[in-house]
Amino acid sequence: AQCAWAGQQARALLVVPTVRLLVLLSLAMTVMILLEKLFVAAVCYAAKAFGHRPESRYRWRPIAASACKAGGGDEEDGIVIVGSSSGSAAFPVVLVQIPMYNEREVYKVSIGAACALEWPSDRMVIQVLDDSTDPVVKDLVKIECQRWKSKGVNIRYEVRENRKGYKAGALKQGLMRDYVRECEFIAMFDADFQPESDFLLRTVPFLVHNPDIALVQTRWKFVNSDECLLTRFQEMSLDYHFKFEQEAGSIVYSFFGFNGTAGVWRISAINDAGGWNDRTTVEDMDLAVRTALLGWKFVYVGDVKVRSELPSTFKAYRFQQHRWSCGPANLFKKIKCHFGANSTCCTTSSSLGRLLLIH
């Protein structure tokens, strides 16, 4: 009888209040999430109604139109044909990085899409970072790079002795090459991403004309969204992430994370933030947070879409979600010591919390 009475007292004094507190916390978090969703939706719809585009918030004009004229007083004399030697000095040198790991199915289309980018050939370097462990795939990728190089494309095939740091390690080592010193910006594409030919022409001007912008992030376009119910659900979730979360963050000049691909970085901003770090599995978010803490700005351009594929099997989907969910939590623990030492810490902290809830 005494044991039963003690159990009832313990439940009344400890269990019941604890459960009530957890319920109240859950309700409070639910209300916070709902208010945030309503806020970002209102921001995006207001921007659409008033025609609030990235080009109207930041300076943007075609690089070709601002090139030095060869002579004459007509505006047409200042037009530079992309890919010609005439006036190519007006274009900054851009490095295009493509990290790969045993990408047998997609290596050809990704390399081909990068080589088809409209940009003066003497102002662009394509860097294929091949971490493949399959020797057959390595040979195929190398041959494909040599094929494009024989056509006059400035493409470099880079391999490492080991896979230390995985993707972050490959990107970091790629920036250490001597020829990268001449580059101002980096366009990054995962192996299953294929940009349109005008990708650089539409994104790089933001960086050229706005020296305080570190990153231009574009939207993903899913080519296999109708493959199965799993890919359809993923498209709905990610479309919301791009259309509302990232677009709203860009509109109100708030922090939003780098998606790891389909973006263009300013190299000086990467170096300013300490470069790539392999301490977590979300090296893209890690770099974005450190860069934002230094006061750099990001811009999201939703009109520029890059083709990509969604995981179509549950195994691949589970692996991706595990990385996206565990990585931000681990990153939050590692960088929390920086909070309080920077004026943007509150915004960054709340943004990290939002990203944790999203993933």
C-alpha positions as CSV (number, residue, x, y, z in Angstrom):
1,A,0.0,0.0,0.0
2,Q,2.8,2.4,0.8
3,C,4.5,1.6,-2.5
4,A,1.3,2.4,-4.4
5,W,0.9,5.6,-2.4
6,A,4.5,6.6,-3.2
7,G,4.0,5.9,-6.9
8,Q,0.9,8.1,-7.0
9,Q,2.7,10.9,-5.2
10,A,5.6,10.6,-7.7
11,R,3.3,10.8,-10.6
12,A,1.4,13.7,-9.1
13,L,4.5,15.7,-8.2
14,L,6.9,14.8,-11.0
15,V,5.4,13.0,-14.0
16,V,2.2,15.0,-14.4
17,P,3.9,18.5,-14.2
18,T,6.7,17.4,-16.6
19,V,4.2,16.1,-19.1
20,R,2.2,19.3,-18.9
21,L,5.3,21.4,-19.3
22,L,6.3,19.4,-22.4
23,V,2.8,19.8,-23.9
24,L,2.9,23.6,-23.3
25,L,6.4,23.7,-24.9
26,S,5.1,21.7,-27.9
27,L,2.1,24.0,-28.3
28,A,4.3,27.1,-28.1
29,M,6.7,25.8,-30.7
30,T,3.7,24.9,-32.9
31,V,2.4,28.4,-32.7
32,M,5.9,29.8,-33.4
33,I,6.2,27.7,-36.5
34,L,2.7,28.7,-37.7
35,L,3.5,32.4,-37.2
36,E,6.7,32.0,-39.1
37,K,5.0,30.2,-42.0
38,L,2.4,32.9,-42.2
39,F,5.1,35.6,-42.1
40,V,7.2,34.1,-44.9
41,A,4.1,33.5,-47.0
42,A,3.0,37.1,-46.5
43,V,6.4,38.4,-47.5
44,C,6.5,36.3,-50.7
45,Y,3.0,37.2,-51.8
46,A,3.7,40.9,-51.1
47,A,6.9,40.7,-53.1
48,K,5.0,39.1,-56.0
49,A,2.2,41.6,-55.8
50,F,4.6,44.6,-55.9
51,G,7.0,43.1,-58.4
52,H,9.8,43.0,-55.8
53,R,12.6,41.1,-57.7
54,P,16.3,40.6,-56.8
55,E,17.2,42.8,-59.8
56,S,15.3,45.7,-58.2
57,R,16.8,45.3,-54.8
58,Y,20.4,45.0,-55.9
59,R,22.4,46.5,-58.8
60,W,22.2,44.2,-61.8
61,R,23.1,44.8,-65.4
62,P,24.5,42.5,-68.1
63,I,28.3,42.4,-68.0
64,A,28.4,42.5,-71.8
65,A,26.6,45.9,-71.8
66,S,29.1,47.4,-69.4
67,A,32.2,46.2,-71.4
68,C,34.6,48.8,-72.7
69,K,33.7,49.9,-76.2
70,A,36.2,49.3,-79.0
71,G,35.2,52.6,-80.6
72,G,32.3,54.7,-81.9
73,G,29.6,56.5,-80.1
74,D,26.7,54.0,-80.6
75,E,25.5,51.8,-77.7
76,E,25.7,48.8,-80.1
77,D,29.5,49.3,-80.3
78,G,29.7,48.3,-76.6
79,I,28.1,44.9,-77.1
80,V,30.5,42.0,-76.5
81,I,29.8,38.6,-78.0
82,V,30.2,36.0,-75.3
83,G,33.0,33.6,-76.1
84,S,34.9,36.0,-78.4
85,S,38.3,37.3,-77.5
86,S,37.1,40.9,-78.1
87,G,36.1,42.5,-74.8
88,S,36.5,39.3,-72.7
89,A,38.5,41.2,-70.1
90,A,35.3,42.8,-69.0
91,F,34.2,39.4,-67.6
92,P,35.6,38.1,-64.3
93,V,37.4,34.8,-64.2
94,V,35.0,32.2,-62.9
95,L,35.8,28.7,-61.5
96,V,33.2,26.0,-62.0
97,Q,33.6,23.2,-59.5
98,I,32.0,19.8,-60.0
99,P,32.7,17.4,-57.1
100,M,32.2,13.7,-58.1
101,Y,32.1,10.4,-56.3
102,N,31.4,7.3,-58.5
103,E,28.9,9.1,-60.7
104,R,28.7,6.6,-63.5
105,E,25.2,7.6,-64.5
106,V,25.4,11.4,-64.6
107,Y,29.0,12.4,-65.1
108,K,28.6,13.0,-68.9
109,V,25.6,15.3,-68.6
110,S,27.0,17.3,-65.7
111,I,30.4,17.9,-67.4
112,G,28.6,18.6,-70.7
113,A,26.3,21.2,-69.1
114,A,29.3,22.9,-67.4
115,C,31.2,23.1,-70.6
116,A,28.2,24.5,-72.4
117,L,28.0,27.6,-70.1
118,E,28.0,30.9,-72.0
119,W,31.2,32.7,-70.9
120,P,34.4,33.7,-72.6
121,S,36.6,30.5,-72.8
122,D,39.6,32.4,-71.5
123,R,37.7,33.7,-68.4
124,M,36.3,30.3,-67.2
125,V,38.0,27.3,-65.6
126,I,36.0,24.1,-65.1
127,Q,37.4,21.9,-62.3
128,V,36.2,18.3,-62.0
129,L,37.0,17.1,-58.5
130,D,36.9,13.3,-58.8
131,D,36.9,11.4,-55.5
132,S,35.7,8.1,-57.2
133,T,36.9,4.9,-55.7
134,D,35.8,2.8,-58.7
135,P,38.8,2.8,-61.2
136,V,36.5,2.3,-64.1
137,V,34.4,5.3,-63.3
138,K,37.6,7.3,-62.7
139,D,38.8,6.4,-66.2
140,L,35.5,7.3,-67.8
141,V,35.4,10.7,-66.1
142,K,39.0,11.4,-67.1
143,I,38.4,10.5,-70.7
144,E,35.3,12.8,-70.8
145,C,37.4,15.7,-69.4
146,Q,40.1,15.0,-72.0
147,R,37.4,15.0,-74.8
148,W,36.2,18.4,-73.8
149,K,39.7,19.7,-73.4
150,S,40.5,18.6,-76.9
151,K,37.7,20.9,-78.1
152,G,39.3,23.9,-76.5
153,V,37.5,24.0,-73.2
154,N,39.6,25.0,-70.2
155,I,38.8,22.0,-68.0
156,R,40.9,20.5,-65.3
157,Y,40.6,16.9,-64.0
158,E,41.7,16.8,-60.3
159,V,42.1,13.7,-58.1
160,R,43.4,13.3,-54.5
161,E,45.4,10.6,-52.8
162,N,42.7,10.2,-50.1
163,R,39.2,11.3,-49.4
164,K,39.9,13.2,-46.2
165,G,37.1,15.6,-45.5
166,Y,34.9,14.1,-48.3
167,K,33.2,16.8,-50.3
168,A,34.5,19.6,-48.1
169,G,38.0,18.3,-48.4
170,A,37.8,18.0,-52.2
171,L,36.4,21.6,-52.5
172,K,39.1,22.9,-50.1
173,Q,41.9,21.2,-52.0
174,G,40.5,22.4,-55.3
175,L,40.8,26.0,-54.2
176,M,44.5,25.5,-53.4
177,R,45.4,25.0,-57.1
178,D,47.7,27.7,-58.5
179,Y,45.4,28.6,-61.4
180,V,42.5,29.3,-59.0
181,R,44.4,32.5,-57.8
182,E,43.2,34.3,-60.9
183,C,39.5,33.4,-60.2
184,E,37.1,35.8,-58.5
185,F,34.0,33.6,-58.2
186,I,33.1,30.0,-58.0
187,A,30.0,28.3,-59.4
188,M,29.3,25.0,-57.7
189,F,27.3,22.1,-59.1
190,D,26.9,18.6,-57.7
191,A,27.3,15.8,-60.2
192,D,23.6,15.4,-60.8
193,F,23.0,19.1,-61.5
194,Q,22.8,20.5,-65.0
195,P,22.7,24.3,-65.3
196,E,21.2,26.2,-68.3
197,S,23.8,27.8,-70.6
198,D,23.0,31.3,-69.4
199,F,23.4,30.5,-65.7
200,L,26.6,32.6,-65.3
201,L,25.3,35.5,-67.3
202,R,22.2,35.7,-65.0
203,T,24.0,35.2,-61.6
204,V,27.5,36.6,-61.7
205,P,26.4,40.3,-62.3
206,F,24.9,40.3,-58.8
207,L,28.4,39.7,-57.4
208,V,30.2,42.0,-59.9
209,H,28.0,45.0,-59.1
210,N,27.4,44.4,-55.4
211,P,30.7,43.9,-53.5
212,D,28.9,43.1,-50.3
213,I,27.2,40.0,-51.7
214,A,29.0,36.7,-51.0
215,L,26.5,34.2,-52.4
216,V,24.0,33.9,-55.2
217,Q,21.7,30.9,-54.6
218,T,19.4,29.6,-57.4
219,R,16.5,27.2,-57.4
220,W,16.5,23.5,-58.1
221,K,14.3,22.1,-60.9
222,F,13.5,18.4,-60.4
223,V,13.4,16.4,-63.6
224,N,12.2,13.1,-62.0
225,S,9.5,14.6,-59.6
226,D,6.8,12.4,-61.2
227,E,8.7,9.2,-61.0
228,C,6.9,8.0,-57.8
229,L,5.0,9.1,-54.8
230,L,8.2,9.6,-52.8
231,T,9.7,12.0,-55.3
232,R,6.4,13.9,-55.5
233,F,6.3,14.5,-51.8
234,Q,10.0,15.6,-51.8
235,E,9.2,18.1,-54.6
236,M,6.4,19.6,-52.6
237,S,8.6,20.0,-49.5
238,L,11.6,21.4,-51.3
239,D,9.5,23.7,-53.4
240,Y,8.1,25.2,-50.2
241,H,11.7,25.5,-48.9
242,F,12.8,27.4,-52.0
243,K,9.7,29.5,-52.7
244,F,9.0,30.6,-49.2
245,E,11.9,29.9,-46.8
246,Q,14.8,31.0,-49.0
247,E,13.0,33.7,-51.0
248,A,11.5,35.3,-47.9
249,G,14.9,35.3,-46.2
250,S,16.5,37.0,-49.2
251,I,13.7,39.6,-49.5
252,V,14.0,40.7,-45.9
253,Y,17.8,40.6,-46.1
254,S,17.9,37.8,-43.5
255,F,20.2,34.7,-43.3
256,F,19.4,31.6,-45.3
257,G,21.6,28.6,-45.9
258,F,23.6,27.7,-48.9
259,N,22.2,24.5,-50.5
260,G,25.6,23.1,-51.4
261,T,25.1,23.3,-55.1
262,A,23.6,25.5,-57.9
263,G,25.1,28.6,-56.3
264,V,27.9,31.1,-57.1
265,W,30.3,32.2,-54.3
266,R,32.7,35.1,-54.0
267,I,36.1,33.5,-53.3
268,S,37.2,36.3,-51.1
269,A,34.2,35.7,-48.9
270,I,35.0,32.0,-48.6
271,N,38.6,32.9,-47.6
272,D,37.3,35.6,-45.2
273,A,35.2,33.0,-43.4
274,G,38.1,30.5,-43.1
275,G,37.4,28.3,-46.1
276,W,35.7,24.9,-46.2
277,N,35.5,23.0,-42.9
278,D,34.9,19.2,-42.7
279,R,33.8,19.2,-39.0
280,T,30.2,18.3,-39.9
281,T,28.4,16.6,-42.8
282,V,26.7,19.9,-43.7
283,E,29.8,21.8,-44.9
284,D,27.6,24.1,-47.0
285,M,25.5,25.3,-44.1
286,D,28.7,25.6,-42.0
287,L,30.3,27.9,-44.5
288,A,27.1,30.0,-44.9
289,V,26.8,30.5,-41.2
290,R,30.4,31.6,-40.7
291,T,30.1,33.9,-43.7
292,A,26.9,35.5,-42.5
293,L,28.4,36.1,-39.1
294,L,31.0,38.3,-40.8
295,G,28.3,40.5,-42.3
296,W,28.2,39.2,-45.9
297,K,24.9,39.2,-47.8
298,F,23.2,36.4,-49.7
299,V,20.7,36.7,-52.5
300,Y,18.3,34.1,-53.8
301,V,17.3,34.2,-57.5
302,G,14.3,31.9,-57.9
303,D,14.0,32.6,-61.7
304,V,17.2,30.8,-62.4
305,K,16.6,27.1,-62.1
306,V,19.1,24.2,-62.3
307,R,17.9,20.7,-63.3
308,S,18.5,18.0,-60.7
309,E,17.2,14.6,-59.6
310,L,15.5,13.6,-56.4
311,P,16.2,10.4,-54.5
312,S,13.8,7.8,-55.9
313,T,14.5,5.0,-53.5
314,F,13.7,4.9,-49.8
315,K,17.3,4.0,-49.0
316,A,18.7,7.0,-50.8
317,Y,16.1,9.2,-49.3
318,R,16.7,8.0,-45.7
319,F,20.5,8.6,-46.1
320,Q,19.8,12.2,-47.4
321,Q,17.4,13.0,-44.6
322,H,19.7,11.6,-42.0
323,R,22.5,13.9,-43.2
324,W,20.2,16.9,-43.4
325,S,18.7,16.4,-39.9
326,C,21.8,15.3,-37.9
327,G,24.2,17.7,-39.6
328,P,22.6,21.0,-38.6
329,A,22.2,19.8,-35.0
330,N,25.8,18.9,-34.8
331,L,26.8,22.2,-36.4
332,F,24.7,24.2,-34.0
333,K,26.5,22.6,-31.1
334,K,29.9,23.4,-32.6
335,I,29.4,27.0,-33.3
336,K,27.2,28.1,-30.4
337,C,30.4,29.4,-28.7
338,H,30.3,32.2,-31.4
339,F,26.9,33.4,-30.4
340,G,27.1,36.6,-28.4
341,A,30.3,37.7,-30.0
342,N,28.7,39.1,-33.1
343,S,25.8,41.5,-33.7
344,T,24.1,39.1,-36.1
345,C,24.2,36.2,-33.7
346,C,20.5,36.4,-32.9
347,T,19.4,36.3,-36.5
348,T,21.8,33.4,-37.2
349,S,20.7,31.5,-34.2
350,S,17.0,31.8,-35.0
351,S,17.7,30.9,-38.7
352,L,19.7,27.8,-37.6
353,G,16.7,26.8,-35.4
354,R,14.4,27.2,-38.4
355,L,16.6,25.1,-40.6
356,L,16.6,22.4,-37.9
357,L,12.8,22.3,-37.9
358,I,12.7,22.3,-41.7
359,H,14.9,19.3,-42.0
